[in-house]
Amino acid sequence: MAVNGIKLKLQQFHSKIEKELDRTVEFWMTHSHDEEYGGFYTCLGRDGKVYDELKYGWLQGRQVWMYCKLYNEVERFHKPDILQAAVKGAEFLMKNVKDPETMKCYFSMTRDGSPIKIQRTIFAECFYMLAMSEVARATKTAKYKEEAVNMLRKIQYWVKVDDTELGRPKLSGMKAVNGLAVPMMLLYIISELTSDDIPLTNEFKELEEWTVQQALQHVQRDGKVILESVSTDGKEITIKSTPYYREMAK
C-alpha cells in the first residue's frame, strides 16, 4: 500500500512538472522574443511585459540551449517554431555577444546588441559554448559545432595555460585559490559537447581528467564537507576571516 502511494505521488509530481514546463515554455515563446533585433528579452514581469530591454550573454546562451535541449530530447517540444527561435537566438549570439578578435563574450548589451559590460571570468563563454553545441545537435549545421569546439579550446587555454586575456589584474594582496565553480562548469560543458562525438571525447579527455582532480580537491575533512575554495595545492583554507572560507555542503 505504501509503495502504491509513493508511485501515485510520483506520478502526480511528474504530471505537475510537465504542466509547469509547458506553461513556462509557452510564456517565454510568447513574450521573450525580440523580433526586431533578435535575441531574447529576459527582464519580464509576471504579465510578460518587458521592464528592461538590456540583454545578458549568460541568459541569451541559456535560452538557446534550453530551446534546443527540449527540441532534441522531449518529443512534444520537437516543433519547428522552437527550433527557429533557437536558431535566431544563436545568430544573435554569434553577431553580438562574442568579440571575434578576443573570443570573449559580453555579459550585457543594449537591445540592438551594443556591448555594455564584459566580465573577467569564463562563464559567459561557457554559456555561449553550450548554446552552440546544442543548436549544432539540433540543426546538424557545421558552423555551430565549429563555434562550440573553438570556444571550448579557448576556454581550455584560459584555464590551463594563460588567463591574461581575461583581464584580471594580479594584485599584491590577492590570495591565489582554486574555486570549485570553474572545474564544475568545465565538467558540464565538456560532457555536453563530447557526449556523441568520439574524436572530441578523445581530444578533451585530458582536460576532463584534470578537471575531475581539481573538483575532488574541494572534498575535505575525510569527505565530510565540500569547500567552495581551497588553496592552489588542494588544502583547506583555515583562516576564517578570509572571503575564501566557505563551506558548500556537509
C-alpha positions in Angstrom: 0.0 0.0 0.0 2.8 2.4 0.9 4.6 1.6 -2.3 1.5 2.3 -4.4 1.0 5.5 -2.5 4.6 6.6 -3.4 4.1 5.7 -7.0 0.9 7.7 -7.1 2.6 10.8 -5.6 5.5 10.5 -8.1 3.0 10.3 -11.0 1.2 13.4 -9.7 4.5 15.2 -9.2 5.6 14.3 -12.7 2.3 15.5 -14.1 2.7 18.8 -12.3 6.2 19.3 -13.6 5.1 18.6 -17.1 2.3 21.2 -16.9 4.7 23.8 -15.3 7.2 23.2 -18.1 4.6 23.6 -20.8 3.4 26.8 -19.1 6.9 28.1 -18.8 7.9 27.4 -22.4 4.7 29.0 -23.7 5.4 32.1 -21.6 8.9 32.6 -23.0 7.9 31.7 -26.5 5.1 34.3 -26.3 6.8 37.2 -24.5 10.6 37.0 -24.7 11.4 37.1 -28.4 12.7 40.4 -29.9 11.5 40.1 -33.5 13.2 43.4 -34.5 16.8 43.0 -33.3 16.9 39.3 -32.5 17.8 37.6 -29.2 15.6 37.5 -26.1 14.2 39.8 -23.5 14.9 38.3 -20.1 13.6 41.1 -17.8 9.9 40.2 -17.9 7.1 40.8 -15.4 4.6 38.1 -14.5 2.3 39.5 -17.2 5.0 39.1 -19.8 5.7 42.8 -20.2 9.3 43.9 -20.7 10.5 46.1 -17.9 14.2 46.3 -19.0 15.5 45.9 -22.6 19.0 45.1 -21.7 20.2 41.7 -22.8 22.6 39.4 -21.0 25.1 37.0 -22.5 24.5 34.3 -19.9 20.8 34.3 -20.4 20.9 34.5 -24.2 23.0 31.4 -24.3 20.9 29.6 -21.7 17.7 30.2 -23.7 19.2 28.9 -26.9 20.5 25.9 -25.1 17.1 25.2 -23.4 15.1 25.5 -26.6 17.4 23.1 -28.4 17.6 20.7 -25.5 13.8 20.5 -25.3 13.7 20.2 -29.1 16.3 17.4 -29.2 15.1 15.3 -26.2 11.4 15.9 -25.4 9.1 14.8 -28.2 6.3 17.3 -27.6 8.8 20.1 -28.0 10.1 18.9 -31.3 8.5 21.7 -33.1 9.7 24.0 -35.9 8.9 27.2 -34.1 11.0 26.3 -31.1 14.0 25.4 -33.3 13.5 28.5 -35.4 13.6 30.6 -32.2 16.7 28.9 -31.1 18.5 29.4 -34.4 17.6 33.1 -34.4 19.0 33.3 -30.9 22.2 31.6 -31.9 22.6 34.0 -34.8 22.2 36.9 -32.3 24.9 35.4 -30.1 27.3 35.0 -32.9 26.7 38.5 -34.2 26.6 40.5 -31.0 27.7 38.5 -27.9 31.1 37.2 -28.9 34.1 39.5 -29.7 35.5 37.8 -32.8 39.0 39.1 -32.1 39.4 38.0 -28.4 36.6 35.4 -28.3 35.5 37.0 -25.0 31.7 37.2 -24.7 29.9 40.3 -23.4 28.0 40.0 -20.1 25.4 42.6 -21.0 24.4 44.6 -24.1 21.8 47.0 -25.4 18.7 45.7 -27.1 20.3 46.1 -30.5 23.5 44.3 -29.3 25.9 47.1 -28.5 28.2 45.9 -25.7 27.9 47.4 -22.2 29.9 45.1 -19.9 32.4 42.3 -20.1 33.3 40.0 -17.2 36.8 38.8 -16.3 35.7 35.2 -16.0 34.9 32.3 -18.4 31.2 31.9 -17.7 29.6 34.0 -20.4 31.8 32.0 -22.8 30.7 28.7 -21.3 27.0 29.5 -21.9 27.9 30.6 -25.4 29.5 27.3 -26.0 26.6 25.3 -24.6 24.2 27.2 -26.9 26.3 26.5 -30.0 26.8 22.8 -29.1 23.1 22.1 -28.6 21.9 24.1 -31.7 24.5 22.2 -33.7 23.0 19.0 -32.5 19.5 20.2 -33.4 20.3 21.6 -36.8 23.3 19.4 -37.9 24.9 22.6 -39.0 28.7 22.6 -39.1 29.3 26.3 -38.3 27.6 26.0 -34.9 29.7 22.9 -34.0 32.8 24.7 -35.0 31.9 27.7 -32.8 31.4 25.4 -29.8 34.6 23.5 -30.3 36.7 26.6 -30.9 35.2 28.2 -27.8 36.0 25.2 -25.6 39.5 25.2 -26.9 39.9 28.8 -26.0 38.4 28.3 -22.5 40.9 25.4 -22.0 43.7 27.8 -22.9 42.5 30.4 -20.4 42.1 27.9 -17.6 45.2 25.8 -18.0 47.7 27.9 -19.9 47.3 31.7 -19.6 44.4 33.7 -18.2 45.9 37.1 -19.1 43.3 37.7 -21.8 40.5 37.5 -19.2 41.8 40.9 -17.9 42.1 40.1 -14.2 44.9 42.2 -12.6 47.5 40.4 -10.4 47.2 42.4 -7.2 49.8 42.1 -4.5 47.3 41.3 -1.7 45.3 38.8 -3.7 45.5 35.2 -2.4 45.7 32.5 -5.1 43.0 29.9 -4.6 41.2 27.2 -6.6 37.5 27.8 -6.8 35.0 25.0 -7.4 33.0 26.9 -10.0 35.5 26.6 -12.8 36.0 22.8 -12.7 32.3 22.2 -12.0 31.4 24.2 -15.1 34.1 22.7 -17.2 32.9 19.1 -16.5 29.5 20.1 -17.6 30.4 21.8 -20.9 32.8 19.0 -21.8 30.1 16.4 -21.2 27.6 18.4 -23.3 30.0 18.9 -26.3 31.5 15.4 -26.4 28.6 13.2 -25.5 28.0 12.0 -29.1 31.4 12.7 -30.6 34.3 10.2 -30.0 37.0 12.3 -31.6 36.1 15.2 -29.4 35.9 12.9 -26.4 39.5 11.9 -27.1 40.6 15.5 -27.7 39.3 16.7 -24.3 39.9 13.6 -22.3 43.0 15.0 -20.6 41.1 18.3 -19.7 38.2 16.3 -18.3 40.5 14.2 -16.1 42.4 17.3 -14.9 39.0 18.9 -14.1 37.9 16.0 -12.1 41.0 16.1 -10.0 40.6 19.9 -9.5 37.0 19.3 -8.3 37.9 16.5 -5.9 40.3 18.8 -4.1 37.3 20.5 -2.7 36.2 17.4 -0.8 37.8 17.9 2.6 37.8 16.6 6.2 37.7 12.9 5.2 34.8 13.5 2.7 32.5 15.3 5.2 32.5 18.7 3.6 32.7 20.3 0.2 34.5 23.6 0.2 33.9 26.3 -2.3 37.6 27.4 -2.4 40.8 25.6 -1.5 44.5 26.5 -1.8 46.2 26.0 -5.1 47.8 22.8 -3.7 44.4 21.4 -2.7 44.4 22.2 1.0 41.7 23.7 3.2 41.9 27.4 3.8 41.7 27.6 7.5 41.7 31.4 8.1 38.0 32.1 8.7 38.4 35.8 8.3 39.2 35.4 4.6 36.4 35.6 1.9 37.5 32.2 0.7 36.5 30.3 3.8 33.1 29.0 2.8 31.6 25.5 3.2 29.1 24.4 0.5 27.8 21.1 1.9 28.3 18.7 4.8 
